[in-house]
């Protein structure tokens, strides 16, 4: 089915009706919509109505538009949308609250501090690959063997959460960011909030030399510190966003390299291209399809279409923006030698991803180490048959069978 086939009377495009085909490959649908204009009224897979913005220029501009609010209090009750996080964080705040919250944590996430984690990230990667390569049948699900455990181990160690129930947490996190079932999403959000309440209580009683303890006990030069609700929101943001995006970045990177053997050969011949390769992966198949929700606080004219005020839901199709040929010539081609700078895979404006430096480092270490140690790595399944994350927030395969 196509966007045209699912356009209802009144111009509503039912993305939910496109099913698995859209989940696996949304790009043709987005491109068809972009050819018709930058703004479209849609029904998203989660069931809500939204204004979808496609194309690079319009999308990038709206990501930085202060007339769009991240605060759930500004959402129209008529939307019927459910908050997918606990507490108050940068992800659910506007200026000036966002500025204050970001200032309190930004010093922990400078590129220099993240670079200092590289040796430990390399050590974790080597340990995971040791276990993976010990498989007697030389087969593995890369998500289970590397893409998921590496970012989870890194963020847990950074936050000082050594005894996290990984199985339960993974289920909660997956449902919170990918479930189309609103009831399942809400129950997972509630369960994770209860878990984080206990975690923060334990950290207050027994602080350690870790980021979570620092966020609880450290104040800035004005004596400002995070409230209990803000600590909950920050713990949620760091634990969920701190691993979910990187899981998909690594998985998408390996998938696209294995399905573009010419590009894989280029990288194997010159690992000096690793930085460029990661940026092209972010552009071509970024881990976030659309960002977390934004709500209108006043009418916004986008390319001649006025999106009403009053808390309307607006989604920017970042996956489409990064494949807009008006910004990137031959945009549908995966090319690790391309200058992919300017992509919006990590967002744009004040909500640009704070963890971007860490995600880039993890992806570079994971991809290079995997390819160096597995010279004959290849897919062990038909790429067209892979199952993908549902919803339009996170983008990545649920599993990635490989052999070597």
Secondary structure, 3 states (H helix, E strand, C coil): CCCCCCECCCCCEEHHHHHHHHHHCCHHHHHHHHHHCCEEEEECCCCCEEEEECCHHHHHHHHCCCCEECCHHHCCHHHCCCCCCCCCCHHHCCCCHHHHHHHHHHHHHCHHHHHCCHHHHHHHHHHHHHHHHCCCCCEEEHHHHHHHHHHHHHHHHHHCCCCCCHHHHHHHHHHHHHCCCHHHHHHHHHHHHHHHHHHHHHHHHCCCCCHHHHHHHCCCCCCCCCCHHHHHHHHHHHHHHHHHHHHHHHHHHHHHHHCCHHHHHHHHHCHHHHHHHHHHHHHHHCCECECCCEEECCCEEECCEEECCCCCEEEEEHHHHCCCCCCCCCCCCCCCCCCCCCCCCCCCHHHCCCCHHHHHHHHHHHHHHHHHHCCCCEECCCHHHCCECCCCCECCECCCEEEC
